Amino acid sequence: MSRLLPYPLLTIALTLMWLLLQQSIALGHVLLGFVVAFAASHAMARLQPHKPRIRRPDLILKLLVEVTVDVFRSNIAVLRIVLAGERRKTTAGFIKMPLELRDPAGLAVLSCIITATPGSAWLEYSPVESTVLIHVLDLIDEAEWIDTIKRRYETLLVEIFQ
């Protein structure tokens, strides 16, 4: 936004949070809260090297719907595994999946999607190889997992961000 106050809403929100935590609106708390929020706002500005460029915002809703459905299905699948206990054999495993997605914001969203989906976790990204290591709770077919992630998430994220 501006050089003096790069994130004004963040500064206001942090100042208000400070005052709520202090349970006081004394002048000293207001000033100290503002100084802390001002410093945090500038630190945040330094952490943001570039702003993501969204090329297809119309696809965000489609991605959100697909992720919501998949998280719901995955919750049910993990619940069945937990309730079955030892009667159902699970085969946990790792998948090393190649990625076409290169945008840092798109990669961050993909990592959130994979980790937020019960039964899977994003473990490691290799920018040199452009691969990601994913842990899957019940790995039956590695090719199916790769196809699902690439078809349902990565292609949309490439269209949205690249």
Secondary structure by P-SEA (a helix, b strand, c coil): cccccccaaaaaaaaaaaaaaaccccaaaaaaaaaaaaaaaaaaaaacccccccccccaaaaaaaaaaaaaaaaaaaaaaaaaacccbbbbbbccccccccccaaaaaaaaaaaaaccccccccccccccbbbbbbcccccaaaaaaaaaaccaaaaaaacc
